Structures are given as C-alpha cells and as structure tokens.
C-alpha cells in the first residue's frame, strides 16, 4: 500500500470513462474502500493520529496537483479535455482558452477549480431576499426539518446532529429545530461555492475532521454487507465527521436572519478554501470559496424561525445560483 501511495503522490487523477471512474478520480479512496467498511477500519480512520498523518500525505499530493507537472492529464485525446470528459459547451461555460495547450490551465488544480464565465449561471431573483439560491453545482441529497442538537446520527437513517455538525460552536443554539438542505458535488463538477443569500459574513469556522470514516450503517458487519459506494451513501454522516468549514451569514432579510453554509471535504478531497472574511458583505451569487481535488458535499442550515418551501427534490441536479427554496 505504501508503494502505491508513493506512486499516487506523483501522478494526477486520470479520466476513466467506465463504472470505476469515481475510483480513478479518487485513487487513494480506491486503496481503502474495503478496509474502511470494516469495524477495524472505522476504529483506525476515526483516530486523530491517523488523520494527522493522512493530512501530511494529502498536503504533499496537493503540491504536485498544483504544479505544472500535473497538466499531462489535461489533453484532448485521452485526458480530461476529451469529448465525453467535458461538455460540448465547456469553452463557453468556463474561463479558459481552447486554442492553448491544456486550454490554458496551469495545473490539475487550476482545471479543477476553474471559474465560470460571467453570466452563464444567472442568479435567481438577485434582489428578492425571500429567494434562496444554490450555493454549489450539485445533486440534492436530502433536506430535513426540526433538526435537533443531539440526534443520534449514527443510528439507521442518520438524522442530522447540529452539535457535532457545528463542532459545539456557541451559535448552534440558534439552529435547533431548524432546516438542513444538503447537496452532493460530483468530482467532475464545478467546485466553487457562492452565497445563497444577500447579507454579511459574520463568522467563519474551520473544523478539522476525519477523511475515511464512513457511516456505521454501511459495511461488512451490516445486514446487506459492504457498500461499494459507501462515501456517496454516507452524505448525512459525513456532515458531522469530515473536515468542514462553517460560513455564517446574517441575511439582509430578517425572516431568514442568521444562516450557515457548511462545506464538507470528502475522503482525499479535504481542502476547503474560503475566499471571504468575517465582515464581508455578500450578494447572492458572490463567491465564498472552493473545494480542491475531488467531490464534496455541502449543507445550508437555517433557524427554526425561517419557514421555507423547498423547491427541489432529492436526486435532482441543480445549477449554482438556481433557486432551491423560498420563504413561505
């Protein structure tokens, strides 16, 4: 395994057009996919000492993925720029130069964190503070109402646990009984996050977490046996355990008031980079930050006083800046 890790750290993720594509994009996950489904794996990957060493490994890989050496996979013949790997309107959607080698991207991470061209993702009702927009280009996982502070999320069904999601932050109390909306960002998607409301960033909290700890409801010791897609099926659980960032925003609309954007790194996709500061005034659609190096998930959390009509369904794909909810 160590030899394979050393090899991975000097390679960029390669495009694979098959059922194993996700594993090709996240190669370290492929090494531990089955071990992390075992009781012993859950013990190992919940250990802070193990996660501290994993962080060092990911930091080394991040340096490589941010270097020009990693552009060898950004090709139009069999790489990430080939038809099928990118959409036909890629050049019209993202800031790039399709006439240049690697479309002008300087590294794998530069490609991964690519920016949208202005106007390609219109903001739903930018001046209507009763409309909440999608913070990420994502697939709806679920939404939950009347979320409690100490729900036992490790039981079957994985209800949200605000206390652990917010890492016991004092602001947790304002969200007890509120609503959580969650969306999953695929590895091949757009990975920057944008403000879902007009308002002011009041607090930013970075929470170190685990990388390969998955839901105990999935694994070798469960009734249905191990689940190959455990990370995808552990979304709610990951919102409490993985490395994550909390961006609290005081909405311009007092009926929304304080809300929180929770961005969650998944497996080796552990870097959540924030690009705003506390005190920053934001408009809907303004960039808040980005993920690096793979697929991730995120939550929008609202107070119980914020009565919402969710306008999307689980499994539905939503564009960033698209309306996902509105005040009742």
Buried (B, 14 or more C-beta within 10 A) or exposed (E): EEEEBEEBBEBBBBBEEEEEBBBBBBBBBBBBBBBBBBEEBBEBBBEEEBBEEBBEBBEEBBEBBBBEEBBEBBBBEEBBBEEEBBEEEBBEBBBBEEEEEBBBBBBBBBBBBBEBEEEBBEBBBBEEBBBBBBBBBBBBBBBBEEBBBEBEBBEEEBBBBBBBBBBEBEBBEBBBBBBBBBBBBBBBBBBBBBBBBBBBBBBBBEBEBBBBBBBBBBBBEBEEEBBBEBBBBBBBBBBBBBBBBBBBBBBBBEBBBBBBBBBBBBBBBBBBBBEBEEEBEBBBBBBBBBBBBBBBBBBBBBBBEBEBEBBBEEEEBBBBBBBBBBBE
